[in-house]
Amino acid sequence: MSAPPPGRDLLAGKVAVITAAAGTGIGSAVARRCLDEGAQVVVSDHHQRRLAEIRDELAAGYGDRVWAHPCDVTDPDGPDMLVAEAVRRFGRIDAFINNAGLGGTASVLEMTDEDWSRVLDVTLTGTFRGTRAALRQLVTQGHGGSVVNNSSVLGWRAQPGQAHYAAAKAGVMALTRCAALDVAQHGIRVNAVAPSLATHPFLAKVTSEQLLAELASREAFGRAAQPWEVATVIVFLASDYASYMTGEVISVSSQHP
């Protein structure tokens, strides 16, 4: 498919918060999809200039259903302040999408403690902070809700030079499963997606054309996913259509052995 399907009001009346939503990757695609499905949306990112740009772009089409607030998930208070701002603006939250993540390529032989810690802090600990902040608010509200985390197939599969990223994404999967059980009694759901390969300009900047072509060749469709194709699955998990799903990690992939 070359374009996303039309919205069906899957999130009508709901408030969704998305981290790392600036730019042209999965986060901004999720924001657009949430808006197309009828939600009020809070977009967030640590990069304030890009955040302002995506806010203005979305507001031009969706008006005051869009709000932006900066958030650095490596700041222990960042996600808490983001949730508080979302509640101040829209009165509640219903879905929180943890999209912030950081990659890189380095063999374990050359990987430094700083390399390792930086990727883990953003990708795993940042997701923990966002999950914790969202769940505390959802429990306080007492009306259910959903958290969706962005993991990766590298949480299951091996790829050279990705030990830090793969370990972080495997951690996101485990966090998702355990957090889901912690809040099931409150009717709150916690799930994750695990994309294989989604093409966007930032990925092209940090990954060689040769590797991208090789990874795409492993996909059954012979191409990478478009960010909106991942976003549609995230929105499904955030919606009431996934009301009996929690602790699940859904692969968004056409990759074959």
C-alpha positions in Angstrom: 0.0 0.0 0.0 1.3 3.5 -0.8 -1.0 5.4 1.6 -2.6 4.7 4.9 -6.3 3.7 5.0 -8.9 6.2 6.1 -9.5 6.7 9.8 -12.4 4.9 11.5 -12.6 6.8 14.8 -10.9 4.0 16.7 -9.7 6.6 19.2 -12.6 9.0 19.2 -12.9 10.8 22.5 -9.5 9.6 23.7 -6.3 11.5 24.6 -3.0 10.0 23.3 0.5 11.1 24.3 3.5 10.2 22.1 7.2 10.5 22.9 9.8 11.2 20.2 7.1 12.4 17.8 9.1 15.0 15.9 10.7 14.4 12.6 9.4 11.9 10.0 9.7 8.6 11.7 7.3 6.3 13.5 6.5 8.8 16.2 5.1 11.5 13.9 3.3 8.8 11.9 1.6 7.6 15.1 0.6 11.2 15.9 -1.0 11.6 12.5 -2.8 8.2 12.8 -4.1 9.0 16.3 -5.5 12.3 14.9 -7.0 10.5 11.9 -8.7 8.1 14.3 -10.3 11.0 16.3 -8.0 11.4 19.3 -6.7 14.6 20.9 -2.9 14.3 20.8 0.1 15.5 22.8 3.3 15.2 20.8 6.6 15.3 22.6 10.3 15.3 21.8 13.6 16.4 23.3 14.4 18.3 20.2 12.4 21.5 20.6 12.9 23.0 17.2 11.7 19.9 15.4 8.9 19.5 18.0 7.6 23.0 17.2 7.7 22.2 13.4 5.6 19.0 13.8 3.2 20.8 16.1 2.7 23.6 13.6 2.3 21.1 10.8 -0.2 19.0 12.6 -2.1 22.0 14.0 -2.6 23.3 10.5 -4.7 20.3 9.7 -6.1 19.3 13.1 -6.3 22.6 15.1 -6.5 22.6 18.8 -6.7 18.8 19.0 -2.9 18.9 18.9 -0.7 20.0 21.8 3.1 19.8 22.2 5.3 19.6 25.2 9.1 18.9 25.3 10.3 15.8 27.1 13.7 14.3 27.6 13.2 10.7 28.6 16.7 10.6 30.2 15.5 13.1 32.7 13.9 11.1 35.6 11.2 13.8 35.9 10.6 14.3 32.2 7.8 11.8 31.5 6.1 12.8 34.8 6.0 16.4 33.7 4.8 15.4 30.2 1.9 13.4 31.6 1.0 16.3 34.0 1.0 18.7 31.1 -1.2 16.4 29.0 -3.7 16.2 31.9 -3.6 19.9 32.4 -4.3 20.5 28.7 -6.9 17.8 28.0 -8.1 16.7 31.4 -6.9 13.1 31.2 -4.8 10.6 29.2 -6.1 7.4 27.6 -3.1 6.1 25.6 0.6 6.6 26.1 3.0 5.6 23.3 6.6 5.1 24.2 8.5 5.7 21.0 11.8 7.2 22.2 14.8 5.1 21.3 18.4 5.4 20.4 20.5 3.1 18.2 24.0 2.9 16.9 26.4 0.4 15.5 29.4 -1.0 17.4 31.0 -4.4 18.0 31.1 -5.5 21.6 34.9 -5.5 21.1 34.9 -1.7 20.6 31.8 -0.7 22.5 32.4 1.6 25.4 30.5 1.8 28.7 29.3 5.2 27.5 28.0 3.7 24.2 26.2 1.0 26.1 24.7 3.2 28.8 23.5 5.9 26.5 21.5 3.5 24.4 20.1 1.7 27.4 19.2 5.0 29.1 17.1 6.3 26.2 15.7 3.1 24.8 15.0 1.0 27.9 15.1 3.2 31.0 13.3 6.0 29.1 10.5 3.5 28.2 10.4 2.5 31.9 10.0 6.1 33.0 7.3 6.8 30.4 5.5 3.6 31.3 5.6 4.4 35.0 4.4 7.9 34.6 1.5 6.9 32.4 0.4 4.0 34.5 0.4 6.1 37.7 -1.9 8.6 36.0 -4.1 5.9 34.5 -4.5 4.1 37.9 -5.4 7.5 39.5 -8.1 8.1 36.8 -9.6 4.7 37.3 -11.0 4.2 33.8 -8.5 1.8 32.2 -6.3 3.0 29.4 -3.4 1.7 27.4 0.4 1.9 27.1 2.1 0.8 23.9 5.9 0.5 23.7 8.0 0.5 20.6 10.4 -2.4 20.7 12.1 -4.2 17.8 12.5 -7.6 16.3 16.1 -7.3 17.4 14.8 -8.1 20.9 14.4 -11.6 19.4 17.0 -11.8 16.6 20.7 -11.2 16.4 22.5 -8.6 14.2 26.2 -7.7 14.3 27.0 -4.4 16.0 23.6 -4.2 17.8 24.3 -5.7 21.2 23.3 -2.6 23.1 20.2 -1.8 21.0 19.1 -5.5 21.0 19.5 -5.8 24.7 17.5 -2.6 25.3 14.7 -3.7 23.0 14.6 -7.2 24.6 14.3 -5.3 27.9 11.4 -3.3 26.6 9.6 -6.6 25.8 10.2 -7.9 29.3 9.2 -4.6 30.8 6.0 -4.7 28.8 5.0 -8.2 29.9 5.7 -7.5 33.6 4.1 -4.1 33.7 1.0 -5.5 32.1 0.5 -7.9 35.1 1.2 -5.1 37.6 -1.8 -3.1 36.3 -4.2 -5.8 34.9 -6.3 -5.5 38.1 -7.0 -1.9 37.1 -8.2 -2.7 33.6 -5.1 -1.1 32.1 -3.3 -2.7 29.1 0.4 -2.7 28.3 1.5 -4.0 24.9 4.4 -3.5 22.5 5.1 -3.6 18.8 8.4 -5.0 17.3 9.0 -3.6 13.9 11.7 -5.2 11.7 12.6 -2.4 9.3 10.8 0.9 8.8 12.3 3.4 6.4 12.6 7.1 7.3 15.3 9.8 6.7 17.0 9.5 10.1 17.5 5.7 9.6 19.1 6.4 6.2 21.5 8.9 7.9 22.8 6.3 10.4 22.7 3.1 8.3 24.5 2.4 5.1 22.6 1.9 1.9 24.1 -1.5 1.6 22.9 -2.7 4.9 19.4 -1.2 4.3 19.2 -3.0 1.0 20.3 -6.3 2.6 17.8 -6.0 5.4 15.0 -5.1 2.9 15.9 -8.2 0.9 15.1 -10.4 3.9 11.5 -9.1 4.0 8.9 -11.2 2.3 7.6 -8.1 0.4 11.2 -7.1 -0.5 10.9 -3.7 1.0 10.9 -1.9 4.4 7.7 -0.9 6.1 6.5 2.7 5.8 6.3 4.4 9.3 2.5 4.6 8.9 2.3 0.8 8.6 3.8 0.5 12.1 1.6 3.3 13.4 -1.6 1.5 12.4 -0.7 -1.4 14.6 0.3 0.8 17.5 -3.1 2.6 17.2 -4.9 -0.7 17.1 -3.2 -1.8 20.3 -4.1 1.6 21.9 -7.8 1.2 20.9 -10.7 -0.7 22.4 -10.4 -3.2 19.5 -7.5 -4.7 21.5 -9.4 -4.8 24.8 -8.4 -8.4 25.6 -4.7 -8.0 24.7 -2.1 -7.2 27.3 1.5 -8.2 27.9 1.8 -8.9 24.2 4.6 -8.0 21.7 3.3 -7.9 18.2 5.8 -8.3 15.4 5.3 -5.7 12.6 7.4 -7.6 10.0 7.3 -9.5 6.8 10.8 -11.0 7.6 11.3 -14.6 6.9 14.2 -16.9 8.1 
